[in-house]
Amino acid sequence: MENSVIATFITGISQVGFPIMITFYLFTRFEKKLDQLSVNISSLIEVIKAVIKDESKQG
């Protein structure tokens, strides 16, 4: 009986473990890209504010 539980556990890990590891890998890669995207968006907001401020002074 114990062997069947172990076999079921190993089968479950082999079927679910790989997708979980791939998901973890992709999330860590995407997290770095999302952090950089957040920095770029913040910079863009500052540039847009500066442009709007300059245009309001001219007009």
N, C-alpha and C positions, 0 to 999 in steps of 0.2 A: 504494500500500500504506500509506503513512504517513497519508493522509487517512482511511482506514478505521479506523486506530487512534485517531486524534483524534476521529472521529465516535463511536466506541464509548466513549471516555473521557468525552466530553461527555454522551452518553446516560446513562452510569452515574452521573455527577454529578447530572444532573437528576432521576434516579429515586431516588437514595439521599441526595442532599444535602438535600433538603427535609425528609424524616423525621429526619435527623440534627439539623438546626437546630431543629426543633420539640422533639425530645427534649432537646437542650441547654437550650432556653428553659424547658421544664417542670421539668427537674432543678434549675435555678437558682432557680426560684420555690419549688419544694418544699423546697429546702435551707433557705431563710429560714424557712419555716413549721416545718420540723423543728427548727431551732435554737430557735425560740420555744417549741415544744412541750416540748423538753428542759428549758428554764428553768422552765416551768410545772409540769412533773412534779417537778422538784427542790423547788420551793416547796411543792407539795402534800405531798411526803414530810416536809418539816420541820413542816408543820402537823399532819399525822397523828401524828408523833412527840410533838409538844407535847400533843396531846389525850390520847394514851395515857399520857403521863407525868402529866398532871393527874388522869386517872381512877385511876391507880394510887395517887396520894397520897390521894385521897378515900376509896378503898375499902380 
